[in-house]
Amino acid sequence: MSLGLGIVLFVIGAILAFALNLTVDWVNLQLVGYILMIAGAIVIILGIVLLARRRRSISTSQTSVDPATGSRVTRNEHSAPEDPTTL
């Protein structure tokens, strides 16, 4: 989602900065285009960083002896991120 938003911001900013030849007295559309392009690039970079962080997983395995029964107890924990396609 954030990658798509970043691309949309960048494209709208590029259109305002380079393709639109319109003058408005109260706002500089070229400056707004550059600002949107910078914001889009930041959103794309943050989206890539968050996707890279989301793929990490933690796996822990612990084996111990239960003193009451004398049997071995194995405890496995696996922590993985949720599937991003289900969000």
N, C-alpha and C positions, 0 to 999 in steps of 0.2 A: 504494500500500500504506500509506504513512504517513498519507494523508488518511483512509483507512478506519479505521485504528487510532485516530487522533485523534477521529473522530466516535464510535467505540465507547466510548472512555474518557469522552468528554463525556456521552454518553447514560447510561452506567452511573452516573457521578457525579451526574447530575441526578436519577436515580431514587433513589439513596441519600440525596440531600440534601432532596428535596422530596416524593417520593411514598411513601417507606417510613416507616411509623409504628411502629418497633420499637426497643425499648431494650435494649441489651446493656451489662452492667456493665463489661466490660474494654475497650471501644472506643466512641468517639463516631462513629456511622455518618454523622451529618450532616457532621462535619468531614472524614471520609474522602471523602464525596461531593464536597465543595468542592475538596479536593486533587485528586481525579480529574478534575474539570471544568477546573481550571487546567492540569493536565498534558495533557489533551486539547486545550485551546486552544493550548498551546505546540507540541504535535506537529503540529497543523493548520498553524500559521504556518510551522514549519520545513519541512513538506512542500511548501507553496506556494513558499517561497524556493528549495528544491532543484529543484522543477520549473521554475522560471524560469531558474535557472542552467543546467540541462541542455539548454535549447533554443538556447544560443549555438553558433555555428559559426565556424570560422576558415578563410579561403581565401587561399592565397598563390600567386602566379604570378611566375615568374622566367624571363627570356629572356637567353641568353648565346650567344657565338660559340665554337665548339670550335676551338682553335688548330690541331689536327692536320689536320682536314678542311676547315676554313673554313666549315662549315655552322652554321646556327642551331640551338640546343638550347633547347627550351621545357620547363620543369619546372613542373608544376601540383601543388599539394597542397591537399587539402580535408579538414579535420578536423571531423567532425560527431559528435555524441553517438550512442550506440547507441539503437536504437528501444526505448522503455520498455515496449512491449507484448511484446517478446521476452524480457524479463528474468524 
